[in-house]
């Protein structure tokens, strides 16, 4: 783990492993929003239509060229374990696909990948929706934004 401090832009908030970065709906996020997670090395791990990435904060923010807002959420529990999971599993994301099988890591998308980090480490559904009774299972970015599993710690306009 790195000992360098990384601050969320235009704030005094230091990013920590497990923090979830939610980007608002807009042109940069294909009108659905986007999420990534801070890993143990303070890189931002995320599944993106162009591949699976471990970006620096500057690289991650450069993907949001058309404005919008970004919120940092801090997990109430399981942050370190989830951060470790994303850093180890990012290599297994083969293709950006809205695949409904929530156990499938190969075919993934941003919010499913972050959801899986908590599902596989805490064995908890952080969305609070009853997935066992749903035939098609989708995890949209706004479901993570509304999760009671997180505290909102920073908000900025890009």
ZADO-1210 file (C-alpha; in nm, 4 decimals, padded with zeros to 6 digits):
<atoms>
<atom x="00.0000" y="00.0000" z="00.0000" code="UNK" pos="1"/>
<atom x="00.1243" y="00.3465" z="-00.0836" code="UNK" pos="2"/>
<atom x="00.1900" y="00.6016" z="00.1881" code="UNK" pos="3"/>
<atom x="00.1188" y="00.8995" z="-00.0389" code="UNK" pos="4"/>
<atom x="-00.1921" y="01.1012" z="00.0316" code="UNK" pos="5"/>
<atom x="-00.4370" y="01.1626" z="-00.2502" code="UNK" pos="6"/>
<atom x="-00.6967" y="01.4332" z="-00.2021" code="UNK" pos="7"/>
<atom x="-01.0295" y="01.4474" z="-00.3742" code="UNK" pos="8"/>
<atom x="-01.0065" y="01.7492" z="-00.6095" code="UNK" pos="9"/>
<atom x="-01.0909" y="02.0887" z="-00.4641" code="UNK" pos="10"/>
<atom x="-01.1397" y="01.9481" z="-00.1129" code="UNK" pos="11"/>
<atom x="-00.9387" y="01.8623" z="00.1953" code="UNK" pos="12"/>
<atom x="-01.0777" y="01.5070" z="00.1862" code="UNK" pos="13"/>
<atom x="-00.8125" y="01.2352" z="00.1583" code="UNK" pos="14"/>
<atom x="-00.9192" y="00.9380" z="-00.0472" code="UNK" pos="15"/>
<atom x="-00.9004" y="00.6054" z="00.1356" code="UNK" pos="16"/>
<atom x="-00.9052" y="00.2469" z="00.0091" code="UNK" pos="17"/>
<atom x="-01.2649" y="00.1401" z="-00.0433" code="UNK" pos="18"/>
<atom x="-01.4012" y="00.4873" z="-00.1150" code="UNK" pos="19"/>
<atom x="-01.6536" y="00.4775" z="-00.3989" code="UNK" pos="20"/>
<atom x="-01.6551" y="00.7585" z="-00.6546" code="UNK" pos="21"/>
<atom x="-01.9959" y="00.8190" z="-00.8103" code="UNK" pos="22"/>
<atom x="-02.0164" y="01.0319" z="-01.1242" code="UNK" pos="23"/>
<atom x="-02.3488" y="01.1876" z="-01.2113" code="UNK" pos="24"/>
<atom x="-02.5527" y="01.1052" z="-01.5177" code="UNK" pos="25"/>
<atom x="-02.4228" y="01.3002" z="-01.8158" code="UNK" pos="26"/>
<atom x="-02.2512" y="01.2792" z="-02.1527" code="UNK" pos="27"/>
<atom x="-01.9241" y="01.1525" z="-02.0019" code="UNK" pos="28"/>
<atom x="-02.1061" y="00.8659" z="-01.8329" code="UNK" pos="29"/>
<atom x="-02.3280" y="00.7735" z="-02.1275" code="UNK" pos="30"/>
<atom x="-02.6283" y="00.9193" z="-01.9408" code="UNK" pos="31"/>
<atom x="-02.6338" y="00.6448" z="-01.6744" code="UNK" pos="32"/>
<atom x="-02.3663" y="00.7524" z="-01.4243" code="UNK" pos="33"/>
<atom x="-02.0439" y="00.5741" z="-01.3381" code="UNK" pos="34"/>
<atom x="-01.8719" y="00.4363" z="-01.0279" code="UNK" pos="35"/>
<atom x="-01.5192" y="00.3353" z="-00.9388" code="UNK" pos="36"/>
<atom x="-01.3427" y="00.2341" z="-00.6187" code="UNK" pos="37"/>
<atom x="-01.0198" y="00.3484" z="-00.4582" code="UNK" pos="38"/>
<atom x="-00.7872" y="00.0501" z="-00.4267" code="UNK" pos="39"/>
<atom x="-00.5171" y="-00.0173" z="-00.1670" code="UNK" pos="40"/>
<atom x="-00.2658" y="00.1574" z="-00.3966" code="UNK" pos="41"/>
<atom x="-00.4984" y="00.4633" z="-00.4185" code="UNK" pos="42"/>
<atom x="-00.5696" y="00.3987" z="-00.7861" code="UNK" pos="43"/>
<atom x="-00.9303" y="00.4077" z="-00.9034" code="UNK" pos="44"/>
<atom x="-01.0543" y="00.0649" z="-01.0174" code="UNK" pos="45"/>
<atom x="-01.3460" y="00.0510" z="-01.2568" code="UNK" pos="46"/>
<atom x="-01.5036" y="-00.1345" z="-01.5457" code="UNK" pos="47"/>
<atom x="-01.5532" y="00.0965" z="-01.8417" code="UNK" pos="48"/>
<atom x="-01.6795" y="00.0500" z="-02.1995" code="UNK" pos="49"/>
<atom x="-01.3168" y="00.0752" z="-02.3147" code="UNK" pos="50"/>
<atom x="-01.1934" y="-00.1889" z="-02.0698" code="UNK" pos="51"/>
<atom x="-01.1057" y="-00.2527" z="-01.7075" code="UNK" pos="52"/>
<atom x="-00.8848" y="00.0133" z="-01.5518" code="UNK" pos="53"/>
<atom x="-00.6757" y="00.1061" z="-01.2497" code="UNK" pos="54"/>
<atom x="-00.6443" y="00.4820" z="-01.3074" code="UNK" pos="55"/>
<atom x="-00.4688" y="00.7526" z="-01.1120" code="UNK" pos="56"/>
<atom x="-00.7171" y="01.0085" z="-00.9767" code="UNK" pos="57"/>
<atom x="-00.6103" y="01.2455" z="-01.2586" code="UNK" pos="58"/>
<atom x="-00.6642" y="00.9725" z="-01.5186" code="UNK" pos="59"/>
<atom x="-01.0023" y="00.8827" z="-01.3745" code="UNK" pos="60"/>
<atom x="-01.1177" y="01.2448" z="-01.3700" code="UNK" pos="61"/>
<atom x="-00.9979" y="01.2956" z="-01.7293" code="UNK" pos="62"/>
<atom x="-01.2696" y="01.0521" z="-01.8392" code="UNK" pos="63"/>
<atom x="-01.5299" y="01.3061" z="-01.7242" code="UNK" pos="64"/>
<atom x="-01.4747" y="01.5759" z="-01.9838" code="UNK" pos="65"/>
<atom x="-01.8259" y="01.7108" z="-02.0100" code="UNK" pos="66"/>
<atom x="-01.8802" y="01.8396" z="-01.6596" code="UNK" pos="67"/>
<atom x="-02.1185" y="01.6861" z="-01.4137" code="UNK" pos="68"/>
<atom x="-02.0671" y="01.6188" z="-01.0478" code="UNK" pos="69"/>
<atom x="-01.8817" y="01.3583" z="-00.8507" code="UNK" pos="70"/>
<atom x="-01.9544" y="01.2293" z="-00.5029" code="UNK" pos="71"/>
<atom x="-01.7221" y="01.0297" z="-00.2796" code="UNK" pos="72"/>
<atom x="-01.8908" y="00.7705" z="-00.0630" code="UNK" pos="73"/>
<atom x="-01.7115" y="00.5958" z="00.2220" code="UNK" pos="74"/>
<atom x="-01.8301" y="00.2470" z="00.3199" code="UNK" pos="75"/>
<atom x="-01.9452" y="00.2081" z="00.6792" code="UNK" pos="76"/>
<atom x="-01.7808" y="-00.1353" z="00.6856" code="UNK" pos="77"/>
<atom x="-01.5753" y="-00.3596" z="00.4599" code="UNK" pos="78"/>
<atom x="-01.3809" y="-00.0838" z="00.2824" code="UNK" pos="79"/>
<atom x="-01.0346" y="-00.2386" z="00.3056" code="UNK" pos="80"/>
<atom x="-01.1551" y="-00.5844" z="00.2045" code="UNK" pos="81"/>
<atom x="-01.3526" y="-00.4479" z="-00.0914" code="UNK" pos="82"/>
<atom x="-01.0529" y="-00.2391" z="-00.2040" code="UNK" pos="83"/>
<atom x="-00.8301" y="-00.5466" z="-00.1964" code="UNK" pos="84"/>
<atom x="-01.0899" y="-00.7434" z="-00.3915" code="UNK" pos="85"/>
<atom x="-01.1187" y="-00.4884" z="-00.6762" code="UNK" pos="86"/>
<atom x="-00.7406" y="-00.4607" z="-00.7071" code="UNK" pos="87"/>
<atom x="-00.7088" y="-00.8379" z="-00.7442" code="UNK" pos="88"/>
<atom x="-01.0161" y="-00.8975" z="-00.9609" code="UNK" pos="89"/>
<atom x="-00.9783" y="-00.6131" z="-01.2147" code="UNK" pos="90"/>
<atom x="-00.7613" y="-00.8447" z="-01.4264" code="UNK" pos="91"/>
<atom x="-01.0550" y="-01.0875" z="-01.4557" code="UNK" pos="92"/>
<atom x="-01.2889" y="-00.8327" z="-01.6162" code="UNK" pos="93"/>
<atom x="-01.2681" y="-00.9369" z="-01.9815" code="UNK" pos="94"/>
<atom x="-01.5468" y="-00.7395" z="-02.1452" code="UNK" pos="95"/>
<atom x="-01.7808" y="-00.4554" z="-02.0581" code="UNK" pos="96"/>
<atom x="-02.1223" y="-00.6187" z="-02.0855" code="UNK" pos="97"/>
<atom x="-02.4492" y="-00.5647" z="-01.8985" code="UNK" pos="98"/>
<atom x="-02.4560" y="-00.9285" z="-01.7971" code="UNK" pos="99"/>
<atom x="-02.7345" y="-01.0164" z="-01.5485" code="UNK" pos="100"/>
<atom x="-02.5441" y="-01.2964" z="-01.3720" code="UNK" pos="101"/>
<atom x="-02.4103" y="-01.1186" z="-01.0645" code="UNK" pos="102"/>
<atom x="-02.1537" y="-01.3925" z="-00.9979" code="UNK" pos="103"/>
<atom x="-01.9928" y="-01.3404" z="-01.3399" code="UNK" pos="104"/>
<atom x="-01.6788" y="-01.1261" z="-01.3168" code="UNK" pos="105"/>
<atom x="-01.5607" y="-01.1757" z="-01.6785" code="UNK" pos="106"/>
<atom x="-01.8580" y="-00.9882" z="-01.8306" code="UNK" pos="107"/>
<atom x="-01.8981" y="-00.6836" z="-01.6160" code="UNK" pos="108"/>
<atom x="-01.9917" y="-00.3179" z="-01.5902" code="UNK" pos="109"/>
<atom x="-01.9001" y="-00.0442" z="-01.3436" code="UNK" pos="110"/>
<atom x="-02.1670" y="-00.0690" z="-01.0757" code="UNK" pos="111"/>
<atom x="-02.1880" y="-00.4482" z="-01.0852" code="UNK" pos="112"/>
<atom x="-01.8108" y="-00.4691" z="-01.0311" code="UNK" pos="113"/>
<atom x="-01.8249" y="-00.2418" z="-00.7247" code="UNK" pos="114"/>
<atom x="-02.1323" y="-00.4262" z="-00.5925" code="UNK" pos="115"/>
<atom x="-01.9427" y="-00.7558" z="-00.6318" code="UNK" pos="116"/>
<atom x="-01.6562" y="-00.6231" z="-00.4189" code="UNK" pos="117"/>
<atom x="-01.8895" y="-00.6084" z="-00.1197" code="UNK" pos="118"/>
<atom x="-02.0896" y="-00.9175" z="-00.2126" code="UNK" pos="119"/>
<atom x="-01.7805" y="-01.1390" z="-00.2320" code="UNK" pos="120"/>
<atom x="-01.6073" y="-00.9921" z="00.0744" code="UNK" pos="121"/>
<atom x="-01.8946" y="-00.9111" z="00.3124" code="UNK" pos="122"/>
<atom x="-02.1535" y="-01.1423" z="00.1600" code="UNK" pos="123"/>
<atom x="-02.3873" y="-00.8439" z="00.1698" code="UNK" pos="124"/>
<atom x="-02.6101" y="-00.6833" z="-00.0902" code="UNK" pos="125"/>
<atom x="-02.5250" y="-00.3173" z="-00.0392" code="UNK" pos="126"/>
<atom x="-02.8160" y="-00.2002" z="-00.2568" code="UNK" pos="127"/>
<atom x="-03.0795" y="-00.3172" z="-00.0113" code="UNK" pos="128"/>
<atom x="-03.2966" y="-00.4577" z="-00.2906" code="UNK" pos="129"/>
<atom x="-03.4103" y="-00.8158" z="-00.2638" code="UNK" pos="130"/>
<atom x="-03.2120" y="-00.9696" z="-00.5473" code="UNK" pos="131"/>
<atom x="-03.3200" y="-01.3250" z="-00.4672" code="UNK" pos="132"/>
<atom x="-03.6744" y="-01.2522" z="-00.5885" code="UNK" pos="133"/>
<atom x="-03.5724" y="-01.0802" z="-00.9109" code="UNK" pos="134"/>
<atom x="-03.5488" y="-01.2659" z="-01.2379" code="UNK" pos="135"/>
<atom x="-03.3167" y="-01.0147" z="-01.4083" code="UNK" pos="136"/>
<atom x="-03.0567" y="-00.8666" z="-01.1817" code="UNK" pos="137"/>
<atom x="-02.9067" y="-00.5301" z="-01.2690" code="UNK" pos="138"/>
<atom x="-02.7070" y="-00.3018" z="-01.0426" code="UNK" pos="139"/>
<atom x="-02.7267" y="00.0550" z="-01.1730" code="UNK" pos="140"/>
<atom x="-02.4936" y="00.3306" z="-01.0444" code="UNK" pos="141"/>
<atom x="-02.7817" y="00.5158" z="-00.8795" code="UNK" pos="142"/>
<atom x="-02.8499" y="00.2051" z="-00.6640" code="UNK" pos="143"/>
<atom x="-02.5027" y="00.2440" z="-00.5131" code="UNK" pos="144"/>
<atom x="-02.5548" y="00.6181" z="-00.4719" code="UNK" pos="145"/>
<atom x="-02.8703" y="00.5497" z="-00.2683" code="UNK" pos="146"/>
<atom x="-02.7144" y="00.2733" z="-00.0572" code="UNK" pos="147"/>
<atom x="-02.7318" y="00.3127" z="00.3191" code="UNK" pos="148"/>
<atom x="-02.4033" y="00.1190" z="00.3317" code="UNK" pos="149"/>
<atom x="-02.2136" y="00.4441" z="00.2537" code="UNK" pos="150"/>
<atom x="-02.1580" y="00.7868" z="00.4056" code="UNK" pos="151"/>
<atom x="-02.1326" y="01.0793" z="00.1622" code="UNK" pos="152"/>
<atom x="-01.8048" y="01.2570" z="00.2395" code="UNK" pos="153"/>
<atom x="-01.7365" y="01.4878" z="-00.0566" code="UNK" pos="154"/>
<atom x="-01.9135" y="01.6446" z="-00.3521" code="UNK" pos="155"/>
<atom x="-01.7701" y="01.8553" z="-00.6330" code="UNK" pos="156"/>
<atom x="-01.8746" y="01.9870" z="-00.9720" code="UNK" pos="157"/>
<atom x="-01.6333" y="01.8848" z="-01.2437" code="UNK" pos="158"/>
</atoms>
